[in-house]
Amino acid sequence: MYDYNALTNNLVSNGTIPQADIYDYSNDELAIIFERYFQYCQKALSENSQDYGIQPSTLYFRNDFSVNAAAGKIQDHYIVRVHMGLIVTLYNKFYAENDLFDQDESKEIYKVLASSFDVPIGYVMFQLATYLTFYHEQAHLIQRSPLLTSFLTEYNAAPNPSNYSSLKHSLEFDADLHASHCLIFVLKAFWQKLPSQYHTIEYASELLALALGSAFTYMMYLEEGYSNIYYKQGTHPHPIIRITYMLDAMMRIAEINFDGIKLDTNKILSQGFKIASAYCEIGLQRDMVEAYASMLSSEYPKIENFINTVLIPESDSIPYLVKNR
């Protein structure tokens, strides 16, 4: 077990992070949720990252209610900071305030999943979104890029050609791929809990759709309403581009690890959008999901071309990315 107070006090005493920036969750009504997430992530940083050259490394919760996260390096200390608002917002959105999986027409499959996992499907969605966040930030640490000293944040300012950065797009592309790979092994742990009679295309597809819907819903909170497609703009690729290459990565890894099952990309994508749309209340965010689904259909050749002729070759030229190490 890791001691959150001891590790964060060390950050403060070393002058790495100011005390006011650190969120003490001990009296929060979600204290056990914060603690479980901290233990999971800190173990991954301290015990499962020894080969990456990112020690010492610490995760802390930032005293900020916005939905965001960042990775940085200060005084030779590698840091993942997760805004406390991300945990609270996603917990409420996916689990505490929803009954989506109780009402869904295909609830029989969710009933089987929930009984096998011993937790509600909404909580699984929360876990998938927050684990995706962590592994994305872990990738930024592993990259050890020159930008790490000023913290790489997940906030994407209103995209326009003047703030486009090929390097930042490559860093985000690489971090998304790392997170996608790691998330498949989280899903595999769920998959292995299912009785063998449920090791079918239907159940594998639903697990992938849950991950996709979770990732897409999370991105809705980061995007702040920038629904128009863009390519060489901003610090992050457009969410629909990110979803496209993340799904491709997850599909390829899943087919290897889910008993060699051949999956239907279009079916999983459609169900993932359906889940995300149901989570996003009527208004801006739901409109964005529906707009993105339509956009993917009309823009797919351009999206595929951008991934294949810009993101992949530009990221291939950066030796310190995770995929190139």
C-alpha positions in Angstrom: 0.0 0.0 0.0 1.2 3.5 -0.8 0.8 6.5 1.5 -0.7 9.4 -0.4 0.0 11.9 2.3 3.6 10.8 2.6 4.3 11.0 -1.1 2.6 14.3 -1.6 4.3 15.8 1.5 7.6 14.8 -0.1 6.6 16.7 -3.2 5.9 19.8 -1.1 8.9 19.6 1.1 11.2 19.3 -2.0 9.6 22.4 -3.5 8.3 20.3 -6.4 4.6 21.1 -6.0 3.0 23.8 -3.9 0.8 22.6 -1.0 -2.2 24.5 -2.3 -2.1 22.5 -5.5 -2.5 19.2 -3.8 -6.0 17.8 -3.0 -6.5 16.0 0.3 -9.3 13.6 -0.4 -9.4 12.1 3.1 -12.7 13.8 4.0 -14.2 13.6 0.5 -17.4 11.5 0.2 -15.6 9.7 -2.6 -12.4 9.1 -0.5 -12.4 5.4 -1.1 -12.7 6.0 -4.9 -9.8 8.4 -4.8 -7.8 6.0 -2.7 -8.4 3.0 -5.0 -7.5 4.9 -8.0 -4.3 6.3 -6.4 -3.2 2.8 -5.3 -3.8 1.4 -8.8 -1.9 4.2 -10.6 0.9 4.5 -8.0 1.6 0.8 -8.2 1.8 1.1 -12.0 4.3 4.0 -11.7 6.4 2.6 -8.9 6.4 -1.2 -9.6 5.5 -1.6 -13.3 7.5 1.2 -14.8 11.0 0.3 -13.8 12.2 -0.2 -17.3 11.1 3.2 -18.5 13.6 5.4 -16.7 10.9 7.5 -15.0 11.8 7.1 -11.3 10.9 8.5 -8.9 7.3 9.1 -10.1 4.2 10.1 -8.2 0.6 10.6 -9.0 -1.3 13.3 -7.1 -4.8 14.8 -7.3 -4.8 18.5 -8.2 -7.1 20.8 -6.2 -9.0 21.8 -9.3 -12.6 20.9 -10.1 -12.1 21.0 -13.9 -11.9 17.8 -16.0 -8.3 17.5 -16.9 -5.0 15.8 -16.3 -1.3 16.4 -17.0 2.2 14.9 -16.9 5.4 16.7 -16.1 8.9 16.5 -14.8 10.1 18.8 -12.1 13.5 18.6 -10.4 14.1 15.0 -11.8 10.7 13.9 -10.3 8.2 12.5 -12.8 4.6 13.5 -12.0 1.1 12.6 -13.1 -1.5 15.0 -11.8 -5.2 14.3 -12.1 -7.6 17.0 -11.4 -9.9 16.0 -8.6 -12.8 17.2 -10.7 -12.1 14.5 -13.3 -12.6 11.8 -10.7 -15.8 13.4 -9.3 -17.3 14.3 -12.6 -16.7 11.0 -14.3 -17.8 9.0 -11.3 -21.1 10.9 -11.2 -21.6 10.8 -14.9 -20.9 7.2 -15.5 -22.1 5.6 -12.3 -23.8 7.7 -9.5 -26.2 9.6 -11.7 -27.1 7.2 -14.5 -29.4 4.2 -15.0 -28.4 3.7 -18.7 -27.6 0.0 -18.4 -30.7 -0.7 -16.4 -32.9 0.7 -19.1 -31.0 -0.4 -22.2 -32.9 -2.8 -24.6 -29.9 -5.2 -24.5 -29.8 -5.3 -20.7 -29.4 -9.1 -20.6 -25.9 -8.8 -21.8 -25.2 -6.1 -19.2 -26.7 -8.3 -16.5 -24.3 -11.1 -17.4 -21.3 -8.7 -17.5 -22.3 -7.1 -14.1 -22.7 -10.4 -12.4 -19.4 -11.6 -13.7 -17.5 -8.4 -12.8 -19.2 -8.0 -9.3 -19.6 -4.2 -10.1 -22.2 -2.3 -12.1 -21.5 -1.6 -15.7 -21.5 2.2 -15.0 -18.7 1.7 -12.6 -16.8 -0.3 -15.2 -17.2 2.7 -17.6 -15.8 5.0 -14.9 -12.8 2.7 -14.4 -12.2 2.5 -18.2 -12.3 6.3 -18.6 -10.0 7.0 -15.6 -7.5 4.2 -16.5 -7.3 5.5 -20.0 -6.5 8.9 -18.6 -3.7 7.5 -16.4 -2.1 5.4 -19.2 -2.2 8.4 -21.5 -0.3 10.5 -18.9 2.1 7.6 -18.2 3.0 7.6 -21.8 4.0 11.2 -21.7 6.3 10.4 -18.8 7.9 7.5 -20.8 8.4 9.8 -23.8 10.5 12.1 -21.7 10.1 14.8 -24.3 11.5 18.3 -23.9 8.0 19.6 -23.3 7.6 17.6 -20.1 9.3 20.2 -18.0 6.4 22.6 -18.4 3.6 19.9 -18.0 1.8 18.4 -20.9 -1.9 19.1 -20.2 -5.0 17.5 -21.8 -6.6 20.9 -22.4 -6.8 21.8 -26.1 -7.1 25.5 -26.7 -9.6 26.5 -29.5 -7.8 24.9 -32.5 -6.6 27.1 -35.4 -3.7 26.8 -37.8 -1.5 29.2 -35.8 -1.4 26.9 -32.7 -0.8 23.7 -34.6 2.2 21.7 -33.4 3.4 18.7 -35.3 5.4 17.6 -32.2 2.5 17.9 -29.9 0.2 16.0 -32.2 2.8 13.2 -32.4 3.1 13.2 -28.6 -0.7 12.9 -28.2 -1.0 10.3 -30.9 1.7 8.2 -29.3 0.1 8.6 -25.8 -3.3 7.6 -27.1 -1.8 4.5 -28.7 -0.1 3.5 -25.5 -3.3 4.0 -23.5 -5.3 2.0 -26.0 -2.9 -0.9 -25.7 -3.0 -0.8 -21.9 -6.8 -0.5 -21.9 -7.1 -3.8 -23.8 -5.3 -5.6 -21.0 -7.8 -4.0 -18.6 -10.6 -5.4 -20.7 -8.9 -8.7 -20.9 -9.0 -9.0 -17.1 -12.7 -8.4 -17.4 -13.0 -10.9 -20.2 -11.3 -13.6 -18.2 -13.9 -13.2 -15.4 -16.7 -14.2 -17.8 -17.7 -17.8 -17.9 -16.3 -19.5 -21.0 -19.8 -19.8 -22.7 -19.7 -16.0 -23.0 -16.4 -15.8 -24.8 -18.2 -14.9 -27.9 -18.1 -12.2 -30.6 -21.1 -10.5 -29.0 -19.5 -10.1 -25.6 -16.1 -9.2 -26.9 -17.7 -6.5 -29.1 -19.7 -5.1 -26.2 -16.6 -4.8 -24.0 -14.9 -2.9 -26.8 -17.9 -0.7 -27.3 -17.9 0.1 -23.6 -14.3 1.2 -23.8 -14.9 3.3 -26.9 -18.0 4.9 -25.5 -16.2 5.6 -22.2 -13.2 7.2 -24.1 -15.4 9.3 -26.3 -17.6 10.6 -23.5 -14.5 11.6 -21.6 -13.2 13.5 -24.7 -16.5 15.4 -24.8 -15.6 17.0 -21.5 -12.1 17.9 -22.7 -13.2 19.3 -26.0 -15.3 22.3 -24.8 -17.6 22.3 -27.8 -15.1 22.4 -30.7 -17.2 20.2 -32.9 -15.9 21.1 -36.4 -13.4 18.8 -37.9 -9.8 20.0 -38.1 -6.5 18.5 -39.1 -3.3 20.6 -38.9 -4.6 22.7 -36.0 -4.4 22.8 -32.3 -2.2 20.9 -29.8 -4.3 17.6 -30.0 -5.8 15.8 -32.9 -9.5 16.2 -33.3 -11.5 13.7 -31.1 -13.0 11.9 -34.1 -9.5 11.3 -35.4 -8.3 10.1 -32.0 -11.3 7.7 -31.7 -10.5 6.3 -35.2 -6.9 5.4 -34.5 -7.6 4.3 -30.9 -10.3 1.9 -32.1 -8.0 0.5 -34.8 -5.3 -0.1 -32.2 -7.7 -1.7 -29.7 -9.3 -3.9 -32.3 -5.9 -5.3 -33.4 -4.8 -6.0 -29.9 -8.1 -7.4 -28.8 -8.3 -9.9 -31.7 -5.0 -11.4 -30.5 -6.0 -11.5 -26.8 -9.7 -12.3 -26.9 -9.3 -16.0 -28.1 -8.6 -14.9 -31.7 -12.1 -13.7 -32.2 -12.7 -11.7 -35.4 -14.4 -8.4 -34.6 -16.6 -6.1 -36.6 -15.2 -2.5 -36.5 -18.4 -0.8 -37.8 -20.6 -2.6 -35.3 -18.4 -1.7 -32.3 -18.1 1.9 -33.5 -21.9 2.2 -33.9 -22.5 0.8 -30.4 -19.8 2.9 -28.9 -21.4 6.0 -30.3 -24.8 4.8 -29.1 -23.4 4.5 -25.5 -21.7 7.9 -25.6 -24.8 9.5 -27.0 -27.0 8.1 -24.2 -24.5 9.4 -21.6 -24.5 12.9 -23.0 -27.5 14.8 -21.9 -29.8 16.6 -24.5 -28.0 19.7 -25.7 -24.4 20.5 -26.8 -22.7 17.3 -25.9 -25.3 15.0 -27.3 -25.4 17.1 -30.4 -21.6 16.7 -30.6 -21.7 12.9 -30.5 -24.3 12.8 -33.2 -22.4 15.3 -35.3 -19.2 13.3 -34.9 -20.9 10.1 -35.9 -22.0 11.8 -39.1 -18.7 13.5 -39.5 -16.8 10.2 -39.4 -18.9 8.8 -42.2 -18.3 11.8 -44.5 -14.7 12.6 -43.5 -13.4 9.0 -43.2 -11.1 9.1 -46.3 -9.6 12.4 -45.2 -9.2 11.1 -41.6 -7.5 7.9 -42.8 -5.2 9.9 -45.1 -4.3 12.3 -42.3 -3.4 9.4 -40.0 -1.4 7.5 -42.6 0.4 10.4 -44.3 0.8 12.8 -41.4 0.5 11.3 -37.9 2.2 8.0 -38.5 5.3 9.3 -40.5 5.8 12.3 -38.3 5.6 10.3 -35.2 7.9 7.6 -36.7 10.6 10.3 -37.0 10.7 11.0 -33.2 12.8 8.4 -31.5 11.8 9.0 -27.9 8.1 8.1 -28.5 6.8 5.0 -26.7 6.1 3.2 -29.9 9.6 3.8 -31.1 11.6 2.9 -28.0 
